[in-house]
């Protein structure tokens, strides 16, 4: 795994919103007294949902809330690639480029991101709405190539389908999630080939 470090640009402070602090407390309550450190991943995730990325002040805040040394929380944040250590756009586009997606055309998906977001990954678009990055397997190889944006997955992509998804998001609309070719889930393209007759 590559070396992961916090961004050099950091905000002055961080505080969980009241709603998110209640969520963190709910996570802490799942563990026995003295084991609140077990909620570190959940607390960082909630913080990232609030801010878009994990900051040094956020790590310090989580460490204080969970009575953990700062370095232990930093280790978690830098180990797991699900944590963004630098600012991201409103929509972070994660493009799977592992072998199954690459064999099915993920290069065209990457080209669409370069064209409509920025030439370089991990760079926020001029309008602040997007950034993109290459990631390892997202677990839907049968519907390759695919991307993840927030909690949504878009599958069976090509360049034009990716461009349409980005356009809709830029215009404030929610694109249809899942397969983009008309498939219902992961059945064969063109429909089922066996067990078609009713008994």
N, C-alpha and C positions, 0 to 999 in steps of 0.2 A: 504494500500500500504506500502511496506517496505521502510525504510529510505534510501534515495539515497544521496550519497556524492561524491564530486570530488575525483579523484584518488590522492593519496599522491605523486605519481610521476608526475611532471609537466614540460613541456618545458619552456625555459626561455622567449620566446616571441611568438607572433603570428601576422601575417599580411595576409589579403586577397590578393590573386593574383589579377592582374589588371582585368582579365576577371571576377572573382568572385565579385570584388568590384563593377564592373559595374552592375552585377546582383542584388547586395544588393541595389544599388542606384535606380534601376528600381523598386524594391519592395517598397522602401521608397516613391517613387513618386506616388504610388497608393493611398496615404493617404493625407488628408489636412494638411496644415502647422500647426505645433504644435502637430500633431498626429503621428509623425514618430515612436513612440514607438510601434505602431501597427504592425510594420514590424519585431518585435523581433524574432518571431518563424521562419520566413523565413530566417532572417540573421543567426541565429544559425544553421539552416538546411544547408544553403549554406556552412557555416564554417565546419560543420561536413562532408559534401560531400568532401570538400577539404582535411581535416586532418584525417577523419575516426572516430574521437571522439571529444567531446567538452572539451576544456581545460580552465583553469583559465585565461590565457592570452587572449584566444578567447573571453571569457565572458567580460573581461575588455575592449577589443577592441570594441565589439558590444555595450556595455554600452556607450562608448565614442562617437561612430558614431551616436547612436540614442538619445544622451543627456539624458540617463537614469541613475539612481543610480545603481551601481554594484549589490547590493543585489536584485533588481527587476529582473535583467537578470538571476542571479543565481537561483532565485525562479522558473523562467520558465524552465531553464535547468534541475533542479532537480525534477520538478513536472512531466514533460512529459517523459514517458519511451522510447519514440522514440529517445531520445538523449542518446548517449553512453558516460558515464562519466569516462571511462577507455579505454586504448588502445584496439583495436580489430585487428584481422587478416585482410588480404586483403579481404577475403570473410567472412562476419558475417552470420552464419547460425542460423536463428530463428526458433525453433521447436515449433509448436503449441502442447500443451499437455492438452488443455481444453477437457471436457468430450467427445464430438463427435470424436475428433482425438484420444483420449485415447481408446475409445471403438473400434476404427477401427485399432489400432495397433501402436500408436505413441511411445510406449515403445521400439519397434524395431528400430524406427528412432533414438531415443535417444541412443540406444546401438551402432548404426552405427557411430554416432557422437563421442561417447566415444572411440570407437575403432580406428577411423581414424583421429580424431582431438586431443582430450585430454580427460582424465577421468573426469576432472572437468569442468563445464561450466565457462564462462568468463575467460578462459585461452587460450592464443594464442598457436597454434601448434608449434612444434619444427622448422618447415620450415617457420613460420611466415605467412603462407597463409590462415589459418582458425582460427576462434574461434566460439563458439556456445553458445546458451542460450535458455532456455525455455521461451515461451511467452504465453500470453492469446490469445483468438480467433483471427485468421487472416481472418475470414469472408468467408471461402470456405468450410463450414462444410459438404456440400453434396459431396465433393471430398476428404474427410478426409481419412488418415492423410496427413498433408501438412507441407511444410517449406517455408520460405521466405529467399532469399539470395539477398541482395541489393534490386533492384526493381523487381526481378523475383520471381514468385511463381511456386512451384513444388507440384503437387497434386497426389492423389491416390498412396501414397508411401507404401513401405514396407522396410525391412532392406536392401535387395540386390539393390533395385532401388536407395535408398539413397546412398549406397556405390558407385554405378556407377556414380551418379551425382558428388559426391566428387572427384572421380578419374578423371573425365573429367575436372573439374575445376582445379585440381592440375596439370594436363597436359597442361593447357592453352587453353582448348577447351570450347565452350559454349554449355552446355547441352540443350536439348529440354525442353522448359518450359511447364507449364500446366499439365494436367493429364498424368500420366506415364503408363497407362494401355490400351491406344488406344482409350479411349473415346475422343470425339471431344470437349466437354465442360462438362456439368453436366447432360447429358441424362442418363437414367438408364443403368447400366452395362448390356451388351448384346444387346443394342439397344432399340429403342422405343417399347412400348408394346401396345399402343393405337394410333388411328388416322393414321394407316399405309397405308390404302387404299386411292388411289386417287379418288376424286369425279368425 
